[in-house]
């Protein structure tokens, strides 16, 4: 069996720059991600090249003495050109029709195919190991949906920043997911 820990990046103040850094709360939560995952026998860490995704798992990499490997195909699904008047509605449309792509965007089908290709490559490269994937909300949900069809728009919308799911994949390609992230009352 192989185990993936899918990490949705911590909070970053929104702006159209994909290379935006974590907020102060996001940096604090990145340390909590490390607390959550440092006890597992992790052998490799892969991340979207987006700064917020890398910063989210940097504390974990430091504690484990592991390098962070950039994986461009873990980048967020491109929803479309420009800024959407109603972001959540635009995402919902894409989830309700997985083959649909907004102008200049990537459909859920295309993004999911890209994410699953990463998982398959890493299954081949790291058989029966524990691997961290630091990514984004849509990509995380689309990867998980490949193993659990109940993952949908509502699931995506319920994800927090950060969020952590454990995905155990058996030798037959079947996966079992479990949420590891525990929110704290502030």
OpenMM code with the backbone's topology and positions (N, CA, C; nanometers):
from openmm import Vec3, app, unit

residues = "UNK UNK UNK UNK UNK UNK UNK UNK UNK UNK UNK UNK UNK UNK UNK UNK UNK UNK UNK UNK UNK UNK UNK UNK UNK UNK UNK UNK UNK UNK UNK UNK UNK UNK UNK UNK UNK UNK UNK UNK UNK UNK UNK UNK UNK UNK UNK UNK UNK UNK UNK UNK UNK UNK UNK UNK UNK UNK UNK UNK UNK UNK UNK UNK UNK UNK UNK UNK UNK UNK UNK UNK UNK UNK UNK UNK UNK UNK UNK UNK UNK UNK UNK UNK UNK UNK UNK UNK UNK UNK UNK UNK UNK UNK UNK UNK UNK UNK UNK UNK UNK UNK UNK UNK UNK UNK UNK UNK UNK UNK UNK UNK UNK UNK UNK UNK UNK UNK UNK UNK UNK UNK UNK UNK UNK UNK UNK UNK UNK UNK UNK UNK UNK UNK UNK UNK UNK UNK UNK UNK UNK UNK UNK UNK UNK UNK UNK UNK UNK UNK UNK UNK UNK UNK UNK UNK UNK UNK UNK UNK UNK UNK UNK UNK UNK UNK UNK UNK UNK UNK UNK UNK UNK UNK UNK UNK UNK UNK UNK UNK UNK UNK UNK UNK UNK UNK".split()
positions = [
    Vec3(0.0827, -0.1184, 0.0000),
    Vec3(0.0000, 0.0000, 0.0000),
    Vec3(0.0872, 0.1248, 0.0000),
    Vec3(0.0411, 0.2254, -0.0703),
    Vec3(0.1076, 0.3548, -0.0730),
    Vec3(0.0166, 0.4565, -0.0068),
    Vec3(0.0771, 0.5544, 0.0567),
    Vec3(-0.0008, 0.6565, 0.1269),
    Vec3(0.0406, 0.7949, 0.0801),
    Vec3(-0.0587, 0.8734, 0.0433),
    Vec3(-0.0378, 1.0130, 0.0067),
    Vec3(-0.1040, 1.1004, 0.1118),
    Vec3(-0.0365, 1.2073, 0.1478),
    Vec3(-0.0937, 1.3084, 0.2350),
    Vec3(-0.1149, 1.4306, 0.1466),
    Vec3(-0.2393, 1.4570, 0.1126),
    Vec3(-0.2715, 1.5711, 0.0276),
    Vec3(-0.2948, 1.6921, 0.1166),
    Vec3(-0.2178, 1.7956, 0.0917),
    Vec3(-0.2234, 1.9168, 0.1724),
    Vec3(-0.2729, 2.0313, 0.0851),
    Vec3(-0.3842, 2.0905, 0.1269),
    Vec3(-0.4267, 2.2149, 0.0614),
    Vec3(-0.3509, 2.3273, 0.1297),
    Vec3(-0.2972, 2.4174, 0.0518),
    Vec3(-0.2166, 2.5253, 0.1071),
    Vec3(-0.2910, 2.6039, 0.2143),
    Vec3(-0.2149, 2.6645, 0.3027),
    Vec3(-0.2694, 2.7481, 0.4086),
    Vec3(-0.3148, 2.8824, 0.3506),
    Vec3(-0.3728, 2.9653, 0.4350),
    Vec3(-0.4308, 3.0923, 0.3917),
    Vec3(-0.3254, 3.1884, 0.3372),
    Vec3(-0.3597, 3.2483, 0.2262),
    Vec3(-0.2814, 3.3566, 0.1655),
    Vec3(-0.3816, 3.4651, 0.1308),
    Vec3(-0.3474, 3.5896, 0.1567),
    Vec3(-0.4383, 3.6988, 0.1212),
    Vec3(-0.4556, 3.6999, -0.0298),
    Vec3(-0.5838, 3.7030, -0.0741),
    Vec3(-0.6102, 3.6905, -0.2167),
    Vec3(-0.5647, 3.8134, -0.2928),
    Vec3(-0.5009, 3.7856, -0.4022),
    Vec3(-0.4731, 3.8824, -0.5077),
    Vec3(-0.4461, 3.7992, -0.6322),
    Vec3(-0.4563, 3.8580, -0.7502),
    Vec3(-0.4458, 3.7767, -0.8720),
    Vec3(-0.3085, 3.7148, -0.8963),
    Vec3(-0.2116, 3.7464, -0.8151),
    Vec3(-0.0761, 3.6928, -0.8297),
    Vec3(-0.0709, 3.5492, -0.7764),
    Vec3(-0.0470, 3.4529, -0.8640),
    Vec3(-0.0390, 3.3121, -0.8230),
    Vec3(0.0804, 3.2852, -0.7314),
    Vec3(0.1731, 3.3769, -0.7251),
    Vec3(0.2917, 3.3565, -0.6417),
    Vec3(0.2789, 3.4290, -0.5072),
    Vec3(0.1573, 3.4527, -0.4632),
    Vec3(0.1358, 3.5243, -0.3368),
    Vec3(0.1808, 3.4387, -0.2176),
    Vec3(0.2345, 3.5051, -0.1129),
    Vec3(0.2825, 3.4326, 0.0047),
    Vec3(0.1694, 3.4038, 0.1034),
    Vec3(0.1993, 3.3202, 0.1998),
    Vec3(0.1045, 3.2933, 0.3078),
    Vec3(0.0831, 3.4195, 0.3910),
    Vec3(-0.0349, 3.4301, 0.4475),
    Vec3(-0.0637, 3.5357, 0.5444),
    Vec3(0.0002, 3.4962, 0.6777),
    Vec3(-0.0074, 3.5836, 0.7771),
    Vec3(0.0448, 3.5509, 0.9108),
    Vec3(-0.0259, 3.4271, 0.9653),
    Vec3(-0.1589, 3.4200, 0.9495),
    Vec3(-0.2335, 3.3018, 0.9951),
    Vec3(-0.1909, 3.1779, 0.9162),
    Vec3(-0.1684, 3.1956, 0.7863),
    Vec3(-0.1237, 3.0838, 0.7042),
    Vec3(0.0105, 3.0294, 0.7490),
    Vec3(0.1028, 3.1173, 0.7857),
    Vec3(0.2348, 3.0739, 0.8346),
    Vec3(0.2219, 2.9969, 0.9653),
    Vec3(0.1341, 3.0449, 1.0516),
    Vec3(0.1101, 2.9746, 1.1781),
    Vec3(0.0513, 2.8358, 1.1519),
    Vec3(-0.0439, 2.8299, 1.0599),
    Vec3(-0.1060, 2.7015, 1.0266),
    Vec3(-0.0087, 2.6065, 0.9569),
    Vec3(0.0884, 2.6591, 0.8831),
    Vec3(0.1895, 2.5733, 0.8196),
    Vec3(0.2662, 2.4959, 0.9270),
    Vec3(0.2916, 2.5592, 1.0401),
    Vec3(0.3563, 2.4880, 1.1506),
    Vec3(0.2651, 2.3810, 1.2090),
    Vec3(0.1339, 2.4068, 1.2100),
    Vec3(0.0388, 2.3052, 1.2563),
    Vec3(0.0306, 2.1883, 1.1579),
    Vec3(0.0460, 2.2159, 1.0290),
    Vec3(0.0513, 2.1071, 0.9298),
    Vec3(0.1710, 2.0181, 0.9610),
    Vec3(0.2842, 2.0797, 0.9913),
    Vec3(0.4040, 2.0030, 1.0273),
    Vec3(0.3772, 1.9201, 1.1529),
    Vec3(0.3115, 1.9796, 1.2519),
    Vec3(0.2770, 1.9044, 1.3746),
    Vec3(0.1897, 1.7838, 1.3416),
    Vec3(0.0965, 1.8023, 1.2498),
    Vec3(0.0025, 1.6959, 1.2121),
    Vec3(0.0727, 1.5809, 1.1402),
    Vec3(0.1691, 1.6136, 1.0534),
    Vec3(0.2276, 1.5116, 0.9662),
    Vec3(0.3651, 1.4595, 1.0081),
    Vec3(0.4330, 1.5251, 1.0999),
    Vec3(0.5726, 1.4883, 1.1269),
    Vec3(0.5896, 1.3504, 1.1901),
    Vec3(0.4854, 1.2928, 1.2439),
    Vec3(0.4964, 1.1600, 1.3056),
    Vec3(0.4797, 1.0446, 1.2058),
    Vec3(0.4406, 1.0778, 1.0830),
    Vec3(0.4229, 0.9736, 0.9814),
    Vec3(0.5568, 0.9446, 0.9127),
    Vec3(0.5745, 0.8233, 0.8606),
    Vec3(0.7026, 0.7863, 0.7961),
    Vec3(0.7129, 0.8386, 0.6525),
    Vec3(0.7127, 0.9688, 0.6389),
    Vec3(0.7132, 1.0335, 0.5077),
    Vec3(0.8515, 1.0215, 0.4449),
    Vec3(0.8537, 0.9804, 0.3184),
    Vec3(0.9823, 0.9628, 0.2502),
    Vec3(1.0079, 1.0665, 0.1414),
    Vec3(0.9026, 1.1397, 0.0976),
    Vec3(0.9223, 1.2406, -0.0070),
    Vec3(0.8113, 1.3448, 0.0013),
    Vec3(0.8455, 1.4670, -0.0401),
    Vec3(0.7507, 1.5780, -0.0403),
    Vec3(0.7526, 1.6426, -0.1787),
    Vec3(0.6330, 1.6575, -0.2369),
    Vec3(0.6160, 1.7215, -0.3667),
    Vec3(0.5199, 1.8391, -0.3498),
    Vec3(0.5432, 1.9448, -0.4258),
    Vec3(0.4600, 2.0633, -0.4120),
    Vec3(0.4321, 2.1288, -0.5463),
    Vec3(0.3154, 2.1896, -0.5536),
    Vec3(0.2865, 2.2849, -0.6599),
    Vec3(0.3947, 2.3921, -0.6522),
    Vec3(0.4325, 2.4499, -0.7654),
    Vec3(0.5330, 2.5564, -0.7601),
    Vec3(0.4810, 2.6872, -0.7003),
    Vec3(0.3520, 2.6975, -0.6748),
    Vec3(0.2973, 2.8199, -0.6163),
    Vec3(0.3590, 2.8428, -0.4777),
    Vec3(0.3996, 2.9657, -0.4538),
    Vec3(0.4678, 3.0014, -0.3292),
    Vec3(0.3896, 2.9580, -0.2054),
    Vec3(0.2584, 2.9804, -0.2035),
    Vec3(0.1776, 2.9463, -0.0858),
    Vec3(0.1751, 2.7962, -0.0594),
    Vec3(0.1789, 2.7146, -0.1646),
    Vec3(0.1822, 2.5688, -0.1472),
    Vec3(0.3172, 2.5251, -0.0905),
    Vec3(0.4248, 2.5820, -0.1430),
    Vec3(0.5597, 2.5491, -0.0918),
    Vec3(0.5761, 2.5935, 0.0524),
    Vec3(0.5328, 2.7152, 0.0826),
    Vec3(0.5476, 2.7661, 0.2190),
    Vec3(0.4667, 2.6840, 0.3192),
    Vec3(0.3564, 2.6264, 0.2758),
    Vec3(0.2732, 2.5471, 0.3660),
    Vec3(0.3455, 2.4222, 0.4145),
    Vec3(0.4311, 2.3637, 0.3324),
    Vec3(0.4981, 2.2406, 0.3754),
    Vec3(0.6465, 2.2597, 0.4063),
    Vec3(0.6940, 2.3827, 0.3987),
    Vec3(0.8341, 2.4088, 0.4334),
    Vec3(0.8668, 2.3705, 0.5776),
    Vec3(0.7829, 2.4040, 0.6776),
    Vec3(0.8152, 2.3610, 0.8147),
    Vec3(0.8240, 2.2088, 0.8280),
    Vec3(0.7366, 2.1358, 0.7600),
    Vec3(0.7408, 1.9893, 0.7638),
    Vec3(0.8698, 1.9386, 0.7019),
    Vec3(0.9056, 1.9912, 0.5864),
    Vec3(1.0292, 1.9486, 0.5197),
    Vec3(1.1492, 1.9733, 0.6110),
    Vec3(1.1508, 2.0876, 0.6776),
    Vec3(1.2606, 2.1186, 0.7694),
    Vec3(1.2682, 2.0200, 0.8849),
    Vec3(1.1556, 1.9877, 0.9441),
    Vec3(1.1548, 1.8931, 1.0574),
    Vec3(1.1990, 1.7535, 1.0153),
    Vec3(1.1609, 1.7145, 0.8947),
    Vec3(1.1936, 1.5792, 0.8481),
    Vec3(1.3272, 1.5727, 0.7753),
    Vec3(1.3891, 1.6866, 0.7483),
    Vec3(1.5153, 1.6885, 0.6754),
    Vec3(1.4995, 1.6434, 0.5307),
    Vec3(1.3836, 1.6756, 0.4707),
    Vec3(1.3568, 1.6350, 0.3330),
    Vec3(1.3531, 1.7571, 0.2415),
    Vec3(1.3880, 1.7374, 0.1170),
    Vec3(1.3763, 1.8419, 0.0156),
    Vec3(1.2330, 1.8470, -0.0348),
    Vec3(1.1946, 1.9630, -0.0841),
    Vec3(1.0645, 1.9778, -0.1487),
    Vec3(1.0877, 1.9708, -0.2996),
    Vec3(1.0245, 1.8739, -0.3637),
    Vec3(1.0355, 1.8574, -0.5086),
    Vec3(0.9201, 1.9307, -0.5764),
    Vec3(0.9520, 2.0195, -0.6688),
    Vec3(0.8481, 2.0940, -0.7403),
    Vec3(0.7812, 2.0031, -0.8425),
    Vec3(0.6505, 2.0049, -0.8433),
    Vec3(0.5717, 1.9266, -0.9379),
    Vec3(0.4717, 2.0214, -1.0052),
    Vec3(0.5071, 2.0714, -1.1244),
    Vec3(0.4204, 2.1692, -1.1925),
    Vec3(0.2769, 2.1227, -1.2116),
    Vec3(0.2546, 1.9938, -1.2272),
    Vec3(0.1191, 1.9452, -1.2510),
    Vec3(0.0326, 1.9423, -1.1252),
    Vec3(0.0875, 1.9840, -1.0100),
    Vec3(0.0058, 1.9994, -0.8901),
    Vec3(-0.0487, 2.1413, -0.8773),
    Vec3(-0.0169, 2.2284, -0.9751),
    Vec3(-0.0691, 2.3644, -0.9692),
    Vec3(-0.2216, 2.3617, -0.9773),
    Vec3(-0.2822, 2.4702, -0.9318),
    Vec3(-0.4278, 2.4785, -0.9300),
    Vec3(-0.4848, 2.4712, -1.0710),
    Vec3(-0.6057, 2.4198, -1.0776),
    Vec3(-0.6795, 2.4179, -1.2039),
    Vec3(-0.7063, 2.5622, -1.2439),
    Vec3(-0.6733, 2.5967, -1.3649),
    Vec3(-0.6999, 2.7321, -1.4140),
    Vec3(-0.8484, 2.7412, -1.4453),
    Vec3(-0.9184, 2.8243, -1.3699),
    Vec3(-1.0630, 2.8353, -1.3863),
    Vec3(-1.0984, 2.9070, -1.5161),
    Vec3(-1.0238, 3.0097, -1.5518),
    Vec3(-1.0514, 3.0824, -1.6753),
    Vec3(-0.9784, 3.2151, -1.6763),
    Vec3(-0.9971, 3.2880, -1.7838),
    Vec3(-0.9346, 3.4198, -1.7964),
    Vec3(-1.0037, 3.5206, -1.7055),
    Vec3(-0.9257, 3.6086, -1.6474),
    Vec3(-0.9816, 3.7183, -1.5700),
    Vec3(-1.0331, 3.6778, -1.4338),
    Vec3(-1.1026, 3.7723, -1.3711),
    Vec3(-1.1603, 3.7522, -1.2379),
    Vec3(-1.3109, 3.7335, -1.2553),
    Vec3(-1.3664, 3.6347, -1.1896),
    Vec3(-1.5088, 3.6042, -1.2016),
    Vec3(-1.5895, 3.6879, -1.1031),
    Vec3(-1.7023, 3.7374, -1.1504),
    Vec3(-1.7917, 3.8174, -1.0657),
    Vec3(-1.8387, 3.7331, -0.9465),
    Vec3(-1.8750, 3.6079, -0.9709),
    Vec3(-1.9166, 3.5153, -0.8657),
    Vec3(-1.8285, 3.3906, -0.8763),
    Vec3(-1.7166, 3.3933, -0.8041),
    Vec3(-1.6174, 3.2857, -0.8100),
    Vec3(-1.6800, 3.1498, -0.7779),
    Vec3(-1.7583, 3.1431, -0.6690),
    Vec3(-1.8145, 3.0143, -0.6276),
    Vec3(-1.9109, 2.9587, -0.7326),
    Vec3(-1.9869, 3.0443, -0.7945),
    Vec3(-2.0775, 2.9992, -0.9010),
    Vec3(-1.9969, 2.9463, -1.0201),
    Vec3(-1.8880, 3.0143, -1.0542),
    Vec3(-1.8032, 2.9698, -1.1654),
    Vec3(-1.7438, 2.8322, -1.1368),
    Vec3(-1.7020, 2.8099, -1.0130),
    Vec3(-1.6475, 2.6790, -0.9750),
    Vec3(-1.7586, 2.5744, -0.9761),
    Vec3(-1.8757, 2.6109, -0.9253),
    Vec3(-1.9873, 2.5168, -0.9213),
    Vec3(-2.0253, 2.4703, -1.0620),
    Vec3(-2.0294, 2.5617, -1.1567),
    Vec3(-2.0612, 2.5266, -1.2959),
    Vec3(-1.9611, 2.4219, -1.3464),
    Vec3(-1.8340, 2.4415, -1.3157),
    Vec3(-1.7303, 2.3472, -1.3597),
    Vec3(-1.7475, 2.2100, -1.2940),
    Vec3(-1.7880, 2.2083, -1.1670),
    Vec3(-1.8088, 2.0800, -1.0987),
    Vec3(-1.9344, 2.0090, -1.1494),
    Vec3(-2.0375, 2.0847, -1.1830),
    Vec3(-2.1623, 2.0226, -1.2289),
    Vec3(-2.1494, 1.9669, -1.3711),
    Vec3(-2.0578, 2.0233, -1.4482),
    Vec3(-2.0327, 1.9745, -1.5840),
    Vec3(-1.8817, 1.9586, -1.5984),
    Vec3(-1.8267, 1.8426, -1.5587),
    Vec3(-1.6811, 1.8243, -1.5531),
    Vec3(-1.6066, 1.8470, -1.6841),
    Vec3(-1.6733, 1.8377, -1.7974),
    Vec3(-1.6066, 1.8599, -1.9262),
    Vec3(-1.6069, 2.0067, -1.9679),
    Vec3(-1.6832, 2.0884, -1.8963),
    Vec3(-1.6942, 2.2302, -1.9295),
    Vec3(-1.5703, 2.3067, -1.8839),
    Vec3(-1.5270, 2.4009, -1.9672),
    Vec3(-1.4181, 2.4909, -1.9297),
    Vec3(-1.4612, 2.6340, -1.9618),
    Vec3(-1.4454, 2.7234, -1.8645),
    Vec3(-1.4688, 2.8651, -1.8894),
    Vec3(-1.3652, 2.9114, -1.9916),
    Vec3(-1.3914, 3.0192, -2.0659),
    Vec3(-1.2935, 3.0681, -2.1639),
    Vec3(-1.1545, 3.0872, -2.1006),
    Vec3(-1.0551, 3.0255, -2.1642),
    Vec3(-0.9182, 3.0333, -2.1136),
    Vec3(-0.8905, 2.9417, -1.9967),
    Vec3(-0.9876, 2.8585, -1.9604),
    Vec3(-0.9737, 2.7731, -1.8424),
    Vec3(-0.9515, 2.6271, -1.8748),
    Vec3(-0.9436, 2.5502, -1.7700),
    Vec3(-0.9204, 2.4057, -1.7775),
    Vec3(-1.0417, 2.3371, -1.7155),
    Vec3(-1.0954, 2.2368, -1.7822),
    Vec3(-1.2102, 2.1643, -1.7272),
    Vec3(-1.1654, 2.0774, -1.6096),
    Vec3(-1.2626, 2.0345, -1.5303),
    Vec3(-1.2320, 1.9414, -1.4210),
    Vec3(-1.1720, 1.8122, -1.4759),
    Vec3(-1.2229, 1.7657, -1.5889),
    Vec3(-1.1711, 1.6420, -1.6488),
    Vec3(-1.0220, 1.6573, -1.6815),
    Vec3(-0.9873, 1.7690, -1.7428),
    Vec3(-0.8464, 1.7907, -1.7807),
    Vec3(-0.7581, 1.8032, -1.6558),
    Vec3(-0.8033, 1.8805, -1.5580),
    Vec3(-0.7231, 1.9002, -1.4365),
    Vec3(-0.7095, 1.7697, -1.3586),
    Vec3(-0.8180, 1.6931, -1.3503),
    Vec3(-0.8136, 1.5666, -1.2786),
    Vec3(-0.7163, 1.4694, -1.3451),
    Vec3(-0.7188, 1.4667, -1.4763),
    Vec3(-0.6266, 1.3795, -1.5507),
    Vec3(-0.4818, 1.4161, -1.5186),
    Vec3(-0.4540, 1.5452, -1.5131),
    Vec3(-0.3196, 1.5940, -1.4800),
    Vec3(-0.2801, 1.5530, -1.3370),
    Vec3(-0.3713, 1.5700, -1.2425),
    Vec3(-0.3421, 1.5343, -1.1030),
    Vec3(-0.3227, 1.3852, -1.0834),
    Vec3(-0.4061, 1.3051, -1.1468),
    Vec3(-0.3939, 1.1595, -1.1339),
    Vec3(-0.2662, 1.1095, -1.2010),
    Vec3(-0.2235, 1.1742, -1.3064),
    Vec3(-0.0959, 1.1370, -1.3697),
    Vec3(0.0193, 1.1569, -1.2708),
    Vec3(0.0138, 1.2630, -1.1908),
    Vec3(0.1164, 1.2849, -1.0868),
    Vec3(0.1125, 1.1701, -0.9865),
    Vec3(-0.0068, 1.1383, -0.9378),
    Vec3(-0.0209, 1.0296, -0.8403),
    Vec3(0.0351, 0.9004, -0.8974),
    Vec3(0.0014, 0.8685, -1.0210),
    Vec3(0.0491, 0.7436, -1.0822),
    Vec3(0.2016, 0.7418, -1.0960),
    Vec3(0.2583, 0.8545, -1.1412),
    Vec3(0.4050, 0.8627, -1.1526),
    Vec3(0.4714, 0.8392, -1.0170),
    Vec3(0.4137, 0.8984, -0.9135),
    Vec3(0.4743, 0.8860, -0.7807),
    Vec3(0.4499, 0.7486, -0.7193),
    Vec3(0.3392, 0.6843, -0.7530),
    Vec3(0.3178, 0.5456, -0.7109),
    Vec3(0.4270, 0.4563, -0.7692),
    Vec3(0.4604, 0.4794, -0.8954),
    Vec3(0.5651, 0.4013, -0.9615),
    Vec3(0.7033, 0.4323, -0.9045),
    Vec3(0.7266, 0.5583, -0.8741),
    Vec3(0.8572, 0.6017, -0.8238),
    Vec3(0.8788, 0.5667, -0.6766),
    Vec3(0.7716, 0.5701, -0.5982),
    Vec3(0.7805, 0.5475, -0.4531),
    Vec3(0.6813, 0.4392, -0.4100),
    Vec3(0.6979, 0.3158, -0.4585),
    Vec3(0.6000, 0.2123, -0.4215),
    Vec3(0.6015, 0.1863, -0.2704),
    Vec3(0.4822, 0.1727, -0.2146),
    Vec3(0.4625, 0.1401, -0.0727),
    Vec3(0.5289, 0.2406, 0.0213),
    Vec3(0.5317, 0.3672, -0.0190),
    Vec3(0.5896, 0.4718, 0.0666),
    Vec3(0.4838, 0.5762, 0.1019),
    Vec3(0.5230, 0.6666, 0.1905),
    Vec3(0.4364, 0.7765, 0.2349),
    Vec3(0.4868, 0.9054, 0.1713),
    Vec3(0.3999, 0.9715, 0.0933),
    Vec3(0.4378, 1.0870, 0.0127),
    Vec3(0.3438, 1.2038, 0.0436),
    Vec3(0.3989, 1.3237, 0.0556),
    Vec3(0.3194, 1.4445, 0.0733),
    Vec3(0.3043, 1.5145, -0.0612),
    Vec3(0.1806, 1.5585, -0.0906),
    Vec3(0.1520, 1.6396, -0.2083),
    Vec3(0.0911, 1.7703, -0.1594),
    Vec3(0.1612, 1.8795, -0.1774),
    Vec3(0.1082, 2.0110, -0.1389),
    Vec3(0.0509, 2.0767, -0.2628),
    Vec3(-0.0777, 2.1079, -0.2556),
    Vec3(-0.1470, 2.1542, -0.3749),
    Vec3(-0.2531, 2.2566, -0.3402),
    Vec3(-0.3589, 2.2617, -0.4188),
    Vec3(-0.4640, 2.3619, -0.4087),
    Vec3(-0.5991, 2.2919, -0.3951),
    Vec3(-0.7008, 2.3685, -0.3571),
    Vec3(-0.8307, 2.3100, -0.3267),
    Vec3(-0.8937, 2.2291, -0.4385),
    Vec3(-0.9038, 2.2873, -0.5581),
    Vec3(-0.9660, 2.2131, -0.6678),
    Vec3(-0.8844, 2.0901, -0.7052),
    Vec3(-0.7539, 2.1046, -0.7135),
    Vec3(-0.6707, 1.9900, -0.7519),
    Vec3(-0.6802, 1.8792, -0.6470),
    Vec3(-0.6751, 1.9173, -0.5206),
    Vec3(-0.6867, 1.8186, -0.4127),
    Vec3(-0.8193, 1.7432, -0.4230),
    Vec3(-0.9293, 1.8172, -0.4384),
    Vec3(-1.0608, 1.7540, -0.4464),
    Vec3(-1.0727, 1.6653, -0.5710),
    Vec3(-1.0175, 1.7093, -0.6821),
    Vec3(-1.0260, 1.6286, -0.8046),
    Vec3(-0.9455, 1.4993, -0.7933),
    Vec3(-0.8296, 1.5048, -0.7281),
    Vec3(-0.7527, 1.3816, -0.7053),
    Vec3(-0.8322, 1.2879, -0.6149),
    Vec3(-0.8849, 1.3415, -0.5050),
    Vec3(-0.9617, 1.2584, -0.4119),
    Vec3(-1.0855, 1.1999, -0.4789),
    Vec3(-1.1491, 1.2770, -0.5681),
    Vec3(-1.2692, 1.2278, -0.6364),
    Vec3(-1.2405, 1.1042, -0.7216),
    Vec3(-1.1183, 1.0927, -0.7703),
    Vec3(-1.0825, 0.9753, -0.8498),
    Vec3(-1.0920, 0.8468, -0.7684),
    Vec3(-1.0821, 0.8605, -0.6370),
    Vec3(-1.0863, 0.7439, -0.5488),
    Vec3(-1.2148, 0.7371, -0.4670),
    Vec3(-1.2903, 0.8460, -0.4649),
    Vec3(-1.4137, 0.8505, -0.3871),
    Vec3(-1.5116, 0.9416, -0.4618),
    Vec3(-1.6084, 0.8801, -0.5290),
    Vec3(-1.7003, 0.9559, -0.6144),
    Vec3(-1.7920, 1.0502, -0.5378),
    Vec3(-1.7959, 1.0398, -0.4057),
    Vec3(-1.8797, 1.1320, -0.3284),
    Vec3(-1.8168, 1.2721, -0.3183),
    Vec3(-1.6894, 1.2855, -0.3563),
    Vec3(-1.6242, 1.4163, -0.3557),
    Vec3(-1.6839, 1.4991, -0.4690),
    Vec3(-1.7401, 1.6138, -0.4319),
    Vec3(-1.8102, 1.6982, -0.5284),
    Vec3(-1.7878, 1.8453, -0.4952),
    Vec3(-1.8674, 1.9327, -0.5548),
    Vec3(-1.8562, 2.0763, -0.5311),
    Vec3(-1.8733, 2.1094, -0.3830),
    Vec3(-1.9705, 2.0476, -0.3179),
    Vec3(-1.9951, 2.0735, -0.1753),
    Vec3(-1.8727, 2.0331, -0.0934),
    Vec3(-1.8123, 1.9202, -0.1262),
    Vec3(-1.6897, 1.8777, -0.0580),
    Vec3(-1.5810, 1.9833, -0.0783),
    Vec3(-1.5600, 2.0240, -0.2053),
    Vec3(-1.4585, 2.1257, -0.2342),
    Vec3(-1.4835, 2.2514, -0.1518),
    Vec3(-1.6092, 2.2944, -0.1492),
    Vec3(-1.6444, 2.4180, -0.0788),
    Vec3(-1.6195, 2.4060, 0.0717),
    Vec3(-1.6239, 2.2833, 0.1247),
    Vec3(-1.6036, 2.2623, 0.2692),
    Vec3(-1.4563, 2.2553, 0.3089),
    Vec3(-1.3669, 2.2465, 0.2102),
    Vec3(-1.2241, 2.2407, 0.2430),
    Vec3(-1.1800, 2.3688, 0.3126),
    Vec3(-1.0882, 2.3540, 0.4067),
    Vec3(-1.0339, 2.4693, 0.4773),
    Vec3(-0.8949, 2.5001, 0.4239),
    Vec3(-0.8414, 2.6131, 0.4670),
    Vec3(-0.7039, 2.6525, 0.4313),
    Vec3(-0.6245, 2.6620, 0.5594),
    Vec3(-0.5355, 2.5683, 0.5865),
    Vec3(-0.5047, 2.4493, 0.5078),
    Vec3(-0.6052, 2.3380, 0.5358),
    Vec3(-0.5848, 2.2279, 0.4675),
    Vec3(-0.6583, 2.1051, 0.4936),
    Vec3(-0.5630, 1.9907, 0.4621),
    Vec3(-0.5843, 1.8781, 0.5276),
    Vec3(-0.4955, 1.7634, 0.5086),
    Vec3(-0.5792, 1.6362, 0.5019),
    Vec3(-0.5619, 1.5613, 0.3947),
    Vec3(-0.6279, 1.4315, 0.3786),
    Vec3(-0.5228, 1.3241, 0.3553),
    Vec3(-0.5462, 1.2113, 0.4182),
    Vec3(-0.4624, 1.0923, 0.3988),
    Vec3(-0.5344, 1.0043, 0.2971),
    Vec3(-0.4637, 0.9646, 0.1922),
    Vec3(-0.5192, 0.8787, 0.0883),
    Vec3(-0.4315, 0.7544, 0.0805),
    Vec3(-0.4879, 0.6417, 0.1203),
    Vec3(-0.4160, 0.5137, 0.1163),
    Vec3(-0.4633, 0.4376, -0.0071),
    Vec3(-0.3679, 0.3991, -0.0918),
    Vec3(-0.4002, 0.3315, -0.2177),
    Vec3(-0.3445, 0.1895, -0.2119),
    Vec3(-0.4338, 0.0905, -0.2315),
    Vec3(-0.3881, -0.0488, -0.2257),
    Vec3(-0.3327, -0.0938, -0.3609),
    Vec3(-0.2875, -0.2177, -0.3651),
    Vec3(-0.2221, -0.2705, -0.4857),
    Vec3(-0.3176, -0.2817, -0.6035),
    Vec3(-0.4478, -0.2700, -0.5800),
    Vec3(-0.5466, -0.2777, -0.6875),
    Vec3(-0.5910, -0.1386, -0.7340),
    Vec3(-0.5273, -0.0359, -0.6808),
    Vec3(-0.5600, 0.1005, -0.7203),
    Vec3(-0.6804, 0.1595, -0.6495),
    Vec3(-0.7305, 0.0909, -0.5479),
    Vec3(-0.8444, 0.1424, -0.4707),
    Vec3(-0.7905, 0.2292, -0.3578),
    Vec3(-0.8604, 0.3395, -0.3313),
    Vec3(-0.8125, 0.4330, -0.2303),
    Vec3(-0.9113, 0.4529, -0.1173),
    Vec3(-0.8567, 0.4803, -0.0013),
    Vec3(-0.9348, 0.5112, 0.1177),
    Vec3(-0.8868, 0.6458, 0.1694),
    Vec3(-0.9798, 0.7410, 0.1865),
    Vec3(-0.9385, 0.8730, 0.2311),
    Vec3(-0.9864, 0.9000, 0.3731),
    Vec3(-0.9047, 0.9789, 0.4434),
    Vec3(-0.9353, 1.0154, 0.5815),
    Vec3(-0.8869, 1.1581, 0.6047),
    Vec3(-0.9718, 1.2416, 0.6615),
    Vec3(-0.9304, 1.3779, 0.6931),
    Vec3(-0.8462, 1.3761, 0.8201),
    Vec3(-0.7280, 1.4403, 0.8121),
    Vec3(-0.6381, 1.4488, 0.9277),
    Vec3(-0.6390, 1.5867, 0.9924),
    Vec3(-0.6762, 1.6891, 0.9188),
    Vec3(-0.6691, 1.8253, 0.9696),
    Vec3(-0.7761, 1.8498, 1.0752),
    Vec3(-0.7347, 1.9061, 1.1852),
    Vec3(-0.8254, 1.9440, 1.2926),
    Vec3(-0.8242, 2.0952, 1.3068),
    Vec3(-0.9390, 2.1566, 1.2887),
    Vec3(-0.9457, 2.3011, 1.3046),
    Vec3(-0.9433, 2.3341, 1.4540),
    Vec3(-0.8912, 2.4504, 1.4861),
    Vec3(-0.8870, 2.4941, 1.6262),
    Vec3(-0.9738, 2.6172, 1.6424),
    Vec3(-1.0348, 2.6292, 1.7570),
    Vec3(-1.1125, 2.7487, 1.7861),
    Vec3(-1.0176, 2.8614, 1.8238),
    Vec3(-1.0388, 2.9759, 1.7632),
    Vec3(-0.9531, 3.0903, 1.7887),
    Vec3(-1.0193, 3.1850, 1.8858),
] * unit.nanometer
topology = app.Topology()
chain = topology.addChain("A")
for resn in residues:
    res = topology.addResidue(resn, chain)
    for name in ("N", "CA", "C"):
        topology.addAtom(name, app.Element.getBySymbol(name[0]), res)
